[in-house]
Amino acid sequence: MTGIILTQYNGFIIGPIARVLGYLMEGIFSFLDLIGIPNVGLSIILFTIVIYLLMMPLTIKQQKFSKLSAKMNPEIQAVQAKYKNKKDNESMMAMNGETQAIYAKYGVSPSGSCIQLIIQMPILFALYRVIYAMPAYVGKIKEAFFPLVTNLISQTGSLEFIQGFKNAAMYARQAGNEAFVEGVADNVYVQNTYIDILNKASTTEFASIADKFPSLSQDVGHTLSYLNEYNNFLGINIGNSPSYMVSEAWNAQGGIQWLMVIVAFIIPVLSAVTQWINTKLMPQAENSGQNDQQSSMAQSMKMMNTMMPLMSAFFCYTLPAGMGLYWIAGSVVRSIQQIVINKHIDKMDIDELVKQNEGKRIKKLEKYGIDPKTVNKNATLSTKNVGRPAANAPSKAGKAMTQEEKEEAMKKSTEYYNKNAKPGSLAAKANMVKQYNERNNK
């Protein structure tokens, strides 16, 4: 339908992704309409399932990274303990080299988990945009607002009237745009602005339009008949928020409609429960061997997992029920995915996987002419002995060296490699490395 792009989200990154997802949503809704069940709620569920299935390879990689991280963390911690309190440049470089070698051995990247999240987050944000503004992406739903919108624009004071609706404030800047000219019924930008506001309107607010402009009563009824058909999901109008449903049930004529109150709370409660189940199925970090920073991060994650179900319940209570349905569908799909992924990951032979990654690493080093035996040997050793004093290491009870003795030892160790360089200088250290490499290459 011409012009619907104006009501779409046009962000630099999220916008294009949302448009692609919008085509998918419109395809799903059109298919349901073709078989005689044009329903927004069912479209949201199918849409969510398709999106999460498409992202499943990324999810598997992320969970695989978590599993390998748990396996290699003791080795990483052992290297960190080995260089604890050593802040000199050589020690830091050595620790970094050994750490990188461990990551290479397990075939993962330090930023591996972050990359998966970075890829997934724009998709999830774009998915939210599509569901939150369905008429902008699904032409069939947008058509339901006509001819009401065309005739409403022609009514004097109609813009000011609908701007008084509860959720109209978010479109105040859009309505004040210089491209907006009230009274021009064929202005597509104006039409889309009206649709954006009406798409967030409650049933009561639609009824108020008919009260304010009696000549539009038939148009309001026409639009509501379509929207009620599209938004009716198991007896709930997912275009209304649960908070609105409770308010209507509480103030109903003839007394409080307790059944409607209970129905209104179903979506927020289900959202919190499914979110809680989803967090429980996620891999949990082990506390053993964690340093203070990791323990702090684990506590923060635990707190977030506790707060997320409560937050989702609150948002689902205040937002249109369609958003709550999306969150519930997403949590259910993720939980099912997590069960399948957990079984897949548990069947993996981690030791065999590490062996394969080590083979790939060796081939890569050999390709660049590097002898794998001389590169970060500590990364390929068992970490159970890391941190133990070497057999020829000086005893802690031994006599401490004076500053003069240290300087003399440094002088003797460097003058062999470069007699012209200042003892302890960068040049001397560089020549030490050069001499060492020359001896090993002979």
Buried (B, 14 or more C-beta within 10 A) or exposed (E): EEEBBBBBBEBEEBBBBBBEBBEBBBBBBBEBBEEEEBBBBBBBBBBBBBBBEEBBEBBBBBBBBBBBBBBBBBBBBBBEEBBEEEEEEEBEEBBEBBBBBBBBBBBBEEEBBEBBEEEBEBBBBBBBBBBBBBBBBBBBBBEBBBEBBBBBBBBEEBBEBBBEBEBBEEBEEBBEEEEBEBEEBEBBBBBBBBBBBBBBBBBEBBBBBBEBBEEBEEBBEBBBEBBEEBBBBEEBBBBBBBBBBBBBBBEEEEEEBEEBBEBBBBBBBBBBBBBBBBBEBBBBBEEEEBEEEBEEEBEEBEEEBEEBBEEBBEBBBEBBBBBBBBBBBBBBBBBBBBEEBBEEBEEEEBEEBBEEBBEEBBEEBEEEEEEBEEBBEBBBEEBEEBEEEEEEEEEEEEEEEEEEEEEEEEEEEBEEBBEEBEBBEEBBBEBBEEEEEEEEEE
